[in-house]
């Protein structure tokens, strides 16, 4: 019985340990580099996946920290703010550019 508890505890720790580092678990459009966003950029109307990811990520930041940043801004202006940040730092992840815009520009 003791061995079953030990094995179960180890298994649970093994499963949940990688999710403890939320910053390294970025998936989807936010995992692209800013250079890729710049290369693929043809405006907010042609990048629905990127615009959706930006909006969703900012919404998640607002919920997590209890803010309402960006609700008065259009999705176009937020997209271009992220794109501008990406042009300054093309080696960053798109997620890092979004966080920068969310903290300093909204």
Buried (B, 14 or more C-beta within 10 A) or exposed (E): EEEEEEEEEEEEEEEEEEEEEEEEEBEBBBEBBBBBBEEEBEEBEEBEEBBEBBBEBBEEBBEEEEEEBBEEBEBEBBBBBBBEBBBEBBEBBBBBBBBBBBEEBB
